[in-house]
Amino acid sequence: LMDSVEYSGFQDGLDRAINDGFVEKSREGTFNFVHDKVREAAYNLIPDSDKEQFHYNLGKTLSTVCSGGGQDDEDTSLLIASQLNHGKESFKKDNLCMTAAMLNMKAGKKALDGCHYKTAYSYLDTAQSLLSDDNWESHYDLNLRLHFLLA
């Protein structure tokens, strides 16, 4: 990821945020804002008109990174689906509805496994809304599993 032109300055920005005391690195290698108010302030720097695209890009990047590193499991599917769902209109434009539907179904199954029924319904309902009426013919198994999970 750091080798790509698009994210070439990411490491410098992250290092600066750590040095300035806004972000800390945990022992597990994850990065966290030092306080929710810092995270909230950073998020508010993004113009409202750009937030949908921001979430969509973040979801796509996470999907690429996680699937490329063999980390594409149900835990990451919740995070990725959540980000992509915030930018739903963008993936409809990119013809990624089927991929997003499968990811939402996976996230819904994970939420069901944890007894988070309201969250599961939200993911599963989003997955169903992304499928067109003719998908019963072309993706019968997916539709059947999705309707079974929603029942």
C-alpha positions in Angstrom: 0.0 0.0 0.0 2.8 2.4 0.9 4.4 1.8 -2.4 1.5 3.2 -4.4 1.7 6.8 -5.7 -1.8 7.5 -4.2 -0.6 6.7 -0.6 3.0 7.7 -0.9 2.7 10.5 1.8 0.7 8.4 4.1 3.6 7.2 6.3 4.9 10.7 6.7 1.5 12.0 7.7 1.1 9.1 10.2 4.5 9.7 11.7 3.8 13.4 12.1 0.4 12.6 13.8 2.2 10.3 16.2 5.0 12.8 16.9 2.4 15.6 17.5 0.5 13.3 20.0 -2.7 12.9 18.0 -2.3 9.2 17.3 -0.6 6.3 19.2 0.6 3.0 18.1 -0.4 -0.1 20.2 1.7 -3.1 20.9 -0.3 -5.1 18.4 0.7 -2.6 15.7 -2.6 -0.9 15.3 -3.0 2.9 15.4 -5.6 4.8 17.4 -6.5 8.4 18.0 -5.6 9.4 21.6 -9.1 10.6 22.2 -12.5 10.4 20.5 -12.6 14.2 20.3 -9.3 14.1 18.2 -10.9 11.5 15.9 -14.0 13.5 15.6 -12.0 16.7 14.9 -10.0 14.9 12.2 -13.2 13.6 10.6 -14.8 17.0 10.6 -11.9 18.3 8.5 -13.4 16.3 5.6 -16.0 18.4 3.8 -19.5 16.9 4.1 -19.7 16.8 0.3 -16.6 14.5 0.3 -17.5 12.1 3.1 -19.4 9.6 1.0 -16.5 9.3 -1.4 -14.1 9.1 1.5 -15.9 6.1 3.1 -16.2 4.4 -0.3 -12.4 4.9 -1.0 -11.6 3.7 2.5 -13.7 0.6 2.0 -12.2 -0.2 -1.4 -8.7 0.2 0.0 -9.4 -2.0 3.0 -10.9 -4.6 0.8 -7.8 -4.6 -1.5 -5.4 -4.7 1.4 -7.2 -7.4 3.4 -7.9 -9.7 0.4 -4.3 -9.3 -0.9 -2.8 -10.2 2.5 -4.9 -13.2 3.2 -6.8 -11.3 5.9 -10.2 -11.4 4.2 -12.2 -12.9 7.0 -15.5 -12.2 8.6 -14.0 -9.8 11.1 -12.8 -7.5 8.4 -16.0 -7.9 6.4 -17.9 -5.9 9.0 -15.5 -3.0 8.8 -15.3 -3.0 5.0 -19.0 -3.4 4.5 -19.7 -0.6 6.9 -17.3 1.8 5.0 -18.7 0.8 1.6 -22.3 1.2 2.8 -21.6 4.8 3.7 -20.6 5.4 0.1 -23.3 3.3 -1.4 -24.0 5.6 -4.4 -20.4 5.4 -5.4 -20.3 1.6 -5.7 -23.6 1.6 -7.6 -21.9 3.8 -10.2 -18.9 1.5 -10.3 -21.0 -1.6 -10.9 -19.8 -3.3 -7.7 -23.3 -4.1 -6.4 -22.8 -7.9 -6.5 -19.5 -7.7 -4.7 -21.0 -5.3 -2.1 -24.0 -7.6 -1.7 -21.8 -10.6 -1.0 -19.7 -8.6 1.4 -22.8 -7.4 3.2 -24.1 -10.9 3.4 -20.9 -12.1 5.0 -21.0 -9.2 7.5 -24.6 -10.0 8.2 -23.7 -13.6 8.9 -20.9 -12.5 11.3 -23.3 -10.2 13.1 -25.8 -13.0 13.4 -23.1 -15.3 14.9 -22.6 -12.7 17.6 -26.3 -12.3 18.3 -26.3 -8.7 17.0 -29.7 -9.1 15.2 -30.4 -5.5 14.4 -26.9 -5.0 12.9 -27.3 -8.3 11.0 -30.6 -7.2 9.6 -29.1 -3.9 8.4 -26.3 -5.7 6.5 -28.6 -8.3 5.1 -31.2 -5.8 4.0 -28.5 -3.7 2.3 -27.3 -6.8 0.5 -30.8 -7.6 -0.7 -31.4 -4.0 -1.8 -28.3 -4.2 -4.0 -29.5 -7.2 -6.0 -31.6 -6.7 -9.0 -34.8 -8.7 -9.8 -33.0 -10.8 -12.4 -30.4 -12.0 -10.0 -32.6 -15.0 -9.0 -31.7 -16.5 -12.3 -28.0 -15.6 -12.5 -27.2 -15.9 -8.7 -29.8 -18.3 -7.3 -27.6 -19.6 -4.5 -26.7 -16.1 -3.2 -30.4 -15.1 -3.3 -31.5 -18.2 -1.5 -28.9 -17.9 1.2 -29.7 -14.2 1.7 -33.5 -14.8 2.0 -32.9 -17.7 4.4 -30.7 -15.5 6.6 -33.3 -12.7 6.5 -36.1 -15.1 7.6 
